[in-house]
Amino acid sequence: MFDKFKQLKQLKDFESSLKKQTVTKEKNGITVTLNLKMDILDIKLNPELQISEQEKKLKDCLNDAMNAAKLEMAKQAQSMGGFGF
């Protein structure tokens, strides 16, 4: 029973650490920052680009940042032993 409480605490600690770690990606002056929980923290656009180009680069940036965050989150979960679930 105490093992389950220990696992729950590990999971909460892991979730808390994901909120604190960030990933930033940039393409053509457009920057996206998100944490490892996939919360978007910041977006900076490039006013020199046309709207259609900004939209494309923003989508690319978001996808790159989310993929990087997923990869980092998986590495961290694996290093913690996968929580034993």
N, C-alpha and C positions, 0 to 999 in steps of 0.2 A: 504494500500500500504506500509506504514511504517512497518507494522507487517512482511511483506515479507522480507524487508531489515534487520529487527531485526533477523528473523529466519536464513537468509543467513549468517549474522555475527556470530550467535551462531554455525552454522554448520562449518564455517571456523575456529572458535576458537576450536571447538571440534576436527576437523581434525589436527590442529596444536598440540593439547595436545596428540593425539595418536602417533604422530611422536616422542615425547619426552619420552614416557613411554616404558619400555622394559620388556621382559619376557626372562628368561634364563632357559633352561632345560639341564640336564646332565644324561647320561647313560653310564656306564662303561668307564668313562674318556673322552667321546665325549660330547662336549658342543655346544649348539646352542643358540644364542641370536638374538631376533628380536624385532621390535617395534610393537605397536598395529595396525599399518597400514599393517602389515605382510611383512615389508621389512627385509630381513636377514641382520643383522649387523655384526655377527661374527660366525665363525665355527671353533672349535678346535677339531682335531682328536687325537686319541690315537694310537701312532705308535707301541704299544705293541700288538695290535689286528691285526689279519689277515684281509686282504682287504674285504673279504666277510662278516666278523663280523662287520667291520667298516661301511660298506654299510647298513647293517640291523639296527645297532644302530643309525646311522645318520638319517635314515628314521623315526625310532621310535621317536627320539628326535625332529625332525622337526614337526611331527604330534602332539606330546604332546605340543610343544611350540605354534603351530598355534591354537590348541584347547583352550589353556589357554588364549591366546591373544583375541580370539573371545569372550570367556566368559567375560573377563574383559571389553572389548569394549561394549558388550551388557549391562553389569551392569552400565557402565558410561552413556550410551545413555538413559537407563531407568531412571537413577537418574536425568537426565536433562529433563525428561518429554517427551522424544521421539521427541522433536522438534516441536510437534504439527502438523505434516504433515499428 
